[in-house]
Amino acid sequence: MENHRVVYAVGDNIITSLGTTTRENVDNIQAEKTGIKRYEDASLFPEPFVDSIIDDSHLITLPLWEKLSNYHRLEKLMILSASDALQRCGVDASSKRTAFIFSTTKGNIDLIAKSETLNPDAELANMALHVSTFFKSTNKPYIISNACISGVLAILLGQRLLKSGEYDHVVLIGGDLTTEFIISGFMSFKSVSPNPCKPYDKSRDGLSMGEGVATLILSVDKSLVKDATPIMVAGCSSSNDANHISGPSRTGHELHLAITHAMEEAELKASDIHMIEMHGTATVYNDEMESKAVGLTHLESSPLLSLKGYIGHTMGASGLIESVVCLEAIRRQMLFRTLGFSELGVPVNVNVTTETRPAQIKNILKTASGFGGCNAAVIFSTEKSGNKVPNDDCAKTIKECVIADKKVMIDGKTVFDGSDYQDYAAFIRAAFKSISEPYMKFSKMDDLCKLGLIATEFLLQGVNLHEKYAEDEISMLLANRYSSLDTDITHQHIIDDRSTYQLSPAVFVYTLANIVMGEVSIRNKFKGENLFLIDEKFDRKRMEQIASLSLSCQNTKVMIVGWVDFLKDDYSAHLLLVEKK
Amino acid sequence: MEDLIKNLKVQLIEELNLEDVKPQDIDTDAPLFGDEGLGLDSIDALEIILLLEKHYGLHIGDPKEGKKIFYSIQTLADFISANKK
């Protein structure tokens, strides 16, 4: 293996309300056009709402669309997007040296509407397989479902897998749709603006939703690069606020940590950052937090922009869509205006863009933040390639906790036997009481979070990680099969009944699987990296490899790694405490 | 008023899933939010808005309006008795 493998951006595509190619999207952004508008569609929401929705009539004329009648809408869009990107760069999707990485929050969630039985295609692993198999991929896909930072985490994972030598090319595909599920949920949070959103503005009053799909292909093969000046993925990191599952950090310290680690990997200082493209959702607290993180990193003078005013918040796709726009900003040497912004309304005096103009751009910082308190940062650069050499074989498991069949086992020994309890709810309550003082948040959690929290409590019994490690050196990597489907179904039942329509934010907030990492992080003050994956079953070898990547190339020193799955009464947890060899 | 306060406590426990809390544990005048008292958070505030709609037919459009009203059980009860039709 080479000592230093460089990761290049070699192909991309974006499909949103603004177009079906990267070029079309960015031409419209450069022309300051927005795809956000008012919709009246009672099948999506009982009242009019603002959104950015892909017009399928632009797609059905494409020859490929006709061949895809057996696929669900999101899968069709993903296939169209990846086909376009693959054609442009000539990467062999079927090669053993090529991996697919998907990023989505809800996948084919529209399939659970008004349904008594669970359609297996609502499982994210099946969605990913449909798409990767279309391209004759021979490797099991990686699926990231980590709220609104999923797209940036796809780049992070792809960069590390390439640098470690595991693959030579990665095809990153992100996508999420506008559905009744998502609209009603954000409405219950009262976080949606009645108008197109106004990032960082004094009068901002919430986000605009949007749907979209993007593909970004990364490779270590420089000969595939089409750009005159190659663009490299120079640094990536993630963090957790350990503060609240839906509200962002009040200090911005944790996003600042992720940015700092990414900049260190890229060997760049604040004055080298020519553009920052942030999450910029236009909610009061998100934008406030971001400005603080920018201040803590001394990046106040770097031009800062949010693209949400053009295409809305595309959730699991946003990190990839916005990153591809960043690449295009470098190619075009153009800085884009933050649409919707006019007067600064955040506590730190950041340099929000107010016009679209030519600029010299060599290094871009892209960040994202999401529910579960997660943050991620990535650096695109034409100057730097990153100084870290991730290694996929440095993880050492020092302790294990398994929860199944009403039993808790530590290193194979039963430490709590709840066979006498009649159901999961009684068992899990008793298990928690056996090990912990009362914790107010526990009873509010959904069953998946309770399971993950308890497994962590048992795993860490008698271990004080904070004695040996700083908060941001403790990271989490979890996976499961059913994502948050158990709570998704609860939320869906609420919206299926239009006669009552009692939307509950306390239910909706748990419709993301990574919230379990948020709850564990809040309870234990873990502020290190975060990654939530979906898989058919607990693939211990793969999980230990991915943990190694974090242990070897970021400041992670110890990790909680494993499996936490819950659907109806089918549950299991298997957590590992992992250190560096 | 006493009945209203008693009912409110029961409804709060049920709607916010405060499993281990009993109505008599809730101090009528103690702050509901923040680190003291019940330690409720922003999601709970949204759920209380729903509770007011569901049980009392009262609407609060802007969560920010709720800050004073939601200070304690007493302030909530005062708001309900002043506004209930």
Interface residues (C-beta under 8 A of the other chain):
Chain A: S188 F189 K190 H244 I245 S246 G247 R429 P438 M440 F442 S443 K444 Q502 L503 S504 P505 A506 V509
Chain B: L16 N17 L18 E19 D20 V21 L38 G39 D41 S42 I43 D44 L46 E47 L50 K54 P63
